[in-house]
């Protein structure tokens, strides 16, 4: 996975450099690209995490319906923690985009 990401970035880097020179952005384009890619990866990771938590909670409630209330409460707490971490990551990425543009 990491190897494919690095190979894609290696292919994208010359294109970004050329586009940045045409637009007059210089190295700021790499900060913009990194911030936007980071936001995308964060959203994908949070979606996978919340989907996994919800799927396992649904299976657990199906096996033990009497414990559904406690399982649901734990699921909501875990999902909110995942969203909180995703929010912090997106703020960091937005700061990178903001610094690269300004």
Long-range contacts (C-beta under 8 A, 24 or more apart in sequence): 28-100, 28-101, 29-100, 30-100, 31-96, 31-97, 31-99, 31-100, 32-97, 32-100, 32-101, 34-93, 34-96, 35-93, 35-94, 35-95, 35-96, 35-97, 35-100, 36-93, 36-97, 38-89, 38-92, 38-93, 38-96, 39-90, 39-93, 39-94, 42-86, 42-89, 42-90, 42-93, 43-86, 43-90, 45-86, 46-82, 46-83, 46-85, 46-86, 49-82, 50-79, 50-82, 50-83, 53-78, 53-79, 53-82, 54-79
